[in-house]
Amino acid sequence: MALVTLKEAMDAIPAQRGALAGLVVLGWEDARAYVAAAERLGCPAVLQAGPGCRAHTPLSVLAEMFRVLAEAAAVPVVAHLDHGKTPEECLAAIEVGFSSVMYDGSALPLAENIENTGRVLEAARRAGVSVEAELGVVGYVGAAPSVGTDPDEARRFIAAVPVDAPAISAGNTHLSTSDSVPVDLAAIRAVQAEVPTPLVLHGGSGIPRAQRRQLALDTRVMKINIGTELRQAFGGALRATLQSDPTVFDRNAILGSIIEPVTKVAEDSLRQLWA
């Protein structure tokens, strides 16, 4: 198959009950594992290149990697830029072939966030690319606190810049290493009452698994980003390989050994969301 946009992937959710997992990619092996997991379930794979990934691998290389994986996959694949901090970064991703971009202006005043998102949205629409934006601030464990999304601001934002899916803050937090951070369902429903689009939640690894399922089936949340639990699986599999054979030194053998363990964890994460 070829790359699809985030909107096309969300439109493929059966009867709009269920959600996509935005799978955070750091390299070739985990990206392969995520596509394999999606193929086992028959659901789209959303491959996300965040700031950490982009600090180590050029954007053009990531775009080509995602394209190659998509063309060989038996399921639709989204090449998604996660947390583009400037409009220019999003425009560069569009230029090299990403099918979806997220502009994160959440730390800016609403008017500036709208202005910058509008620049990205105009370019994306010309290129046939989906756009995600962020309203409110999703914090980080042990660092920046979260600021909940204001429903009225969300309504004004979408009226001005009708992106495909806004990411919102409702108690979710980045980088939680256990699924012990439940989100505020009332806050999510208050936002979805004002906004007609699908919604996105970042920090999905911290959300209890049963609640993820509930969100996917009973709200308009149609993408939940999953990163930390997949990195934990990668790290655990890597340590197990090195401990089981202290003499192994071949890079392909070492990194190849993590693909199946990460695939199994990614498959479980996807299954929680895909109806």
N, C-alpha and C positions, 0 to 999 in steps of 0.2 A: 504494500500500500504506500501511498504518498503521505506527506505531512498534511494535517488538517488544522484548522484554527480551534481555539478554545471554545468558541461559540458552537462550531460544528460538533465538537466532542460532547458538549453539554446537551445539544439537541438530540444526541444519540442515546441519552439516558432513558431507559424504558419508562414510558408514561410519566416522565419527569419525577419519578420516585427513585431516589438513589443519588449518589454523588461521585465525582471523580476524586482521585487522590493525586495531588500535585506532588510528584516524587522528586526530591531534591538530589540532583546529580553532582558528584564531585569528580568523576572520571569515567573511562570507558567501561570498566568492569561492572560498576553499579548500574550504569545506563543499560547495559546488556541484560543484567538481572531484572531490571524493572520491566523491560519489554517482554522478556520471557514470562514473567509473572502475569502481565496483562494478557498475553496470548493464552495462558492456561485458563483464564476466566472468561476470555472473549470480550474484554472491555478495553476502552481506549487507554493509552499510556500517555500521561502528561509529564514530559521530561523537563525539569526546571533547572536552569543555570542561574544560580544566585551569585552574590558578590564574592563569596569565598571561592567558588569554582572559577569565576572569571579572573580572579587574582592570579591564578596559576595557569590558565589556558586561554589563549586568545579567542575572542568572540567568534571570529570567522571559522576557527577550527571546531568549536562547539556546534556551530550551525551545520557544518558539513557532517560532523559525527552524528547529529540527530537525523539529518536527512538520510544518511546511509542506513541507519537503523530502521527508519520509517519505511524505506523502500523494500527492505527485506522482511518487514513484520507482517504478520497475518491480521493485525488489528490497527486501527487508526492511531497515529502518534502526533502529539502536539509538541512543538519546539517552543518552549516558553522562557522568556527572560523574566527572572524574579527580582524584585526590588531594584529596578532601574532608578537610580537616585537623581538623574538629570534627564530632561527631555532628549538631550543629545545622545545619551547612552541608549535610550529606547530607539531613537531614529537610526543609530548605527546597527542595532540588532535587526530592525526591519530591513535595512539595506543588505545585510549579509544572509538573510533568508529565514529568520525566526518567524513562526506563524502566529505567535502571540507574545505580547509584551505587557509587563506590569510597570507602570510609573508610580513610584512611591513618593508622593508629596505630602505625606501625612504629618510631617513635622512643621509644615508651612501654614501660614494663615489661609483660611478657606479660599479667599479670592485668588491668592497666588497658586494654590493647588489647582483651582479651576483653570486658571490661565495656562499653566504648564501642561496640565492634562489635555486641554484643548489642542495644543500644538501636537502632542503625540497622537491624539485621536484623529486629527485631520490627515496626518501622514499615513496612519494605519489604515484608515478607510480607503485611501487611494490605492494602497498596496494589498487590500483584502486581508488584513491582519487583525486579530482580536486585541482588545485592550482591557486590562484589569487596572484598577486604581485602588487607593487606600484612603479610608476616612476613619478618624480616630487613630490612636497609636497602639500598636501591639508591642508590648515591652519585651524585655529579655530577663530571664531568671538571673537574679543577682546584679542586675544592671538597671537600665532605663525602665521606669514603671509604665504600665498601660494607661491609656486615657480612652474611655468608652466612646463609641460612635454616637453622636447626637442625631436622633431620627430626623429632626427638622433640617439640620445641615445636610444629611444624606439626601433628603428630598430636593433641596436647592441644588446640590451638586449634580445629581442625575438629570435634573431639568436643564442645567447649563451644558453639561458634557455627558451625553448618554453612552457611557462605556458599557461593555458587555457584561461586566461583573465587578462590582466593588468589593474589596476586602474590608471587613469591619472588625471592630474591637468590642468584645463582649465577655471579657474575663479570660480570653485565650492569651497565652504567653509563649514566646519563642524559647527554644533550648531546654525545655523541661525533660529530664531524663526518666521520668515515670509518668504514667497516665493518671495523674492525681490532681489535675487542674480543671474542674468542670466549668463549662461556660454558662452564662446567664441566659436561659431560654427566653425569659420575658424580654430581655434587651434585644435579642435577635428578632423576636416577633414584632417588637415596636419598630425596628428599622424596616423589616419587610412589609409592614403595613404602609410605609411611606415610599417605598422603592419598588418598582415593578420588575426589576431585573433579578437574575440569579445572584446569590451572595457567595462570598469566599471567606473561609476562616484560615488564618495562618496559625502556626503553633499546634498543629494537630496531634503531635506525639504526646502532648500533655493532657489532651482531652480523654477522659475515660472511654474505653472501647464501646461500652454499651451506649454511652451518650452519642458517640460518633454515629452509631447505627440509627439512633433516634433522630438525630439531626438530618441524616440523609433521607429518611423516610417521611418525616413529619414537618420539615421546614423547607424553605427555599434555598438553603445552603447547598450548593451544587459542586463545590470544590473545597476540599480540606487538605491543606499542605502537610506532608509527612516528611520529616528530615531526620530528626535526632534518633528515633528508634532504628532507622535504617543504617545510620552511621554506627550505632552501637552494634548492630548485627555484623557490619563489615569489620569493625575492630575486633570483635569477639572471634570471628572466623579466621582472621589473619593471625591472631595470637595462637589459636588452636593449631593452625598449620605449622607455625614456627616451633611451637613446643613439642609437637608430635614428631618432628624430624629436624633436629638442630643442624643437620648437614645440608639441608636444601638451600640453594642459593639462586636458582634460576628464577628470574622475575616472572616469567610467564607461568611457571608452575605455582609460584607463591600466590600471585594475584588471581590466577585462574581458579584456584581452590576456593575462593570466596564466592564465586558466582552462584552456585547452587544454594548455599546457606542464605545469602541475601535474597535470592529469588523466593525462597520459602517465606521469609519474613514479609517481603513486599506483597506476596500473594495473600497473606493473611490480612495485611492492611487494606488491600484493595477489596477483599471479600466483605469486610465490615461495611463498606460503603455502597458497593454495587448491588442493586436490588435483584 
